[in-house]
Amino acid sequence: MTKKPPASIYESFKEEPRRVRLLAEEEFILEVTEKLVKYLNRENVSRTELASRLGVTKRYVTQLLSGGKNLTIRAIVNVAEALGYEPKLELRKRKPWDWETP
């Protein structure tokens, strides 16, 4: 008996839990960076100004906000604090295979 191919790439992830974790990691990194950029824009703070507030280079900030640098919890807290915010973590129960289909 031959196995039917998955209807989508998302369905193929069901078969490999490691892929589910990798996708969840990437989705979370994207969500965090998008939110940091949103608050940067909301506060009308340039990347140059943020770098000055953090005591780092503009290049570092650009890499951090584009996914080029590893976003550590400390980095997230530092950026949030530099913008006048305090970060909070929210966890929600994922529904089984709660994927957005393209």
Residue pairs with C-beta under 8 A, 6 or more apart in sequence:
6 12
6 14
6 15
8 101
8 102
10 97
10 99
10 101
11 97
12 19
13 19
13 20
13 23
13 97
13 99
14 20
14 97
24 94
29 67
29 71
30 67
32 71
32 76
33 64
33 65
33 66
33 67
33 71
36 65
36 76
36 79
36 80
37 65
39 80
39 83
39 85
40 47
40 50
40 65
40 79
40 83
43 83
43 84
45 53
45 82
45 83
47 58
47 61
47 62
47 65
48 58
50 61
50 79
50 82
50 83
51 57
51 58
51 60
51 61
53 82
54 60
54 61
54 78
54 79
54 82
60 69
62 68
63 69
64 71
64 75
64 79
69 75
76 87
77 87
80 86
80 87
